Amino acid sequence: MTRNILELGPRLGELARRAEVHKETIRYRYRKHFVERGLVVQANLDYQRLGLERLIIVSHAARTFEPHIIPIMSALSEMCYLTGFSQTTLEGVYIMQVVVPTELREECVRTYERLQQMGIFPDMQILRFEEVRSVPMKPEYYDFSNDSWAYDWQSEEITGVALIPSGKAEVERYDHVDLLLLKELDRDASQSTKAIAKRLNLPYKMLQYHQYNHVLERGLLKGYRILWQGTTFNEKSEKAKSRRHTYLCVALLVLGTTDGQRAKLIANLNQVPFLWFEASDPHYYAEFFVPIDFYSDFLKRVRWLALATGTRPRVFVIDQSKALRFTIAYRLFNPATRKWRLDSREVIARFENLVLNVNNSGGDWT
């Protein structure tokens, strides 16, 4: 059932037909093993078909602006395509993820570089990635009854494969309604179309048409992901937070990798069931949610892999109390022209006002 959910999402009728069992059987198992255990299912958006690219930004925030970091990041999510950020526990570095339309990428980079020049993010690194994916859950290692993982680090055969690029998908046509629907499915894919229509205040028949004839027919979804690490979503703020004290969130960054190095990194780390997100070419970046009991074994694997690949990975432990994920920046899409927008002058003016207020008075910024 879990593997089918990763492909089809929590469409119980379709899952029942695929498994050739009664729908009520699937409903019971889904409620018992997913809903009651807080395992949320979300849609994986196909960013290539949407014409969107990924930037990952690594930087400290200037000490003066640390008290204002939440409104700063919220403003960037509204105005400059930020889709999430987290802070590391030891270095206090912020890792920011930006999903931006290809045609606006360079302007977006310049806008973030301007924030660096203002002194808000003084040591900013902006990294571009050609290959990005959300890694599917490996249910064969997970005990749904006990909410626990079983993985033998010693017996796992470590192999290498040739690096095969996934190729570029053609950008599809879509409109504002499609983005609203994708935003909701990205938040919680278990919502019914009727519930989404009510939430968005849109006609049910129209939304159903867009779901089947645009979103599904044009391949705007790239499967589904299961939030097995216990992430929850705040509907009012449209922000996601992850459960603490059960998993350690770890980010791995290797700069300037060769094809051969990336092939070994990808092949080996994809065997680890705790891999959550991966980006590569020309660098390598990955995020893991590692059960606390397995953290030492995980670090040994990373150390071995660094020696085997001749790389020097940076390992960041994420403070999950200082990590948020935002929805896709649907508000920056113009429904009339069906084009994305970025008003860099407005962004810069807003942050110049922040710098002025903080430097002059040290007061709150809104």
Protein Blocks (a to p, Z undefined) as FASTA:
>chain_A
ZZmmmmnopafklmmmmnopafklmmmmmmmmmmmnopacdddddfklnopacddddddd
dfklmmmmmmmmmmmmmmnopabdcddfklopacddddddfklmmmmmmmmmmmmmnoma
mmbccdddfbdcdddddfklpcfklopadddfklpccdddddddebjaddddddfklmmm
mmmmmmommbcfklmmmmnopafklmmmmmmmmmmmnopagcjaddfkopacdfklopac
ddehkbccdddddehiafklmmmmmmmmmmpmkbfbdcehjbdcddddddfklmmmmmmm
mmmmmmmnopacddddddfklcccddddfklpcfklopacddfklmmmmmmmmmmmmmmn
opacZZ
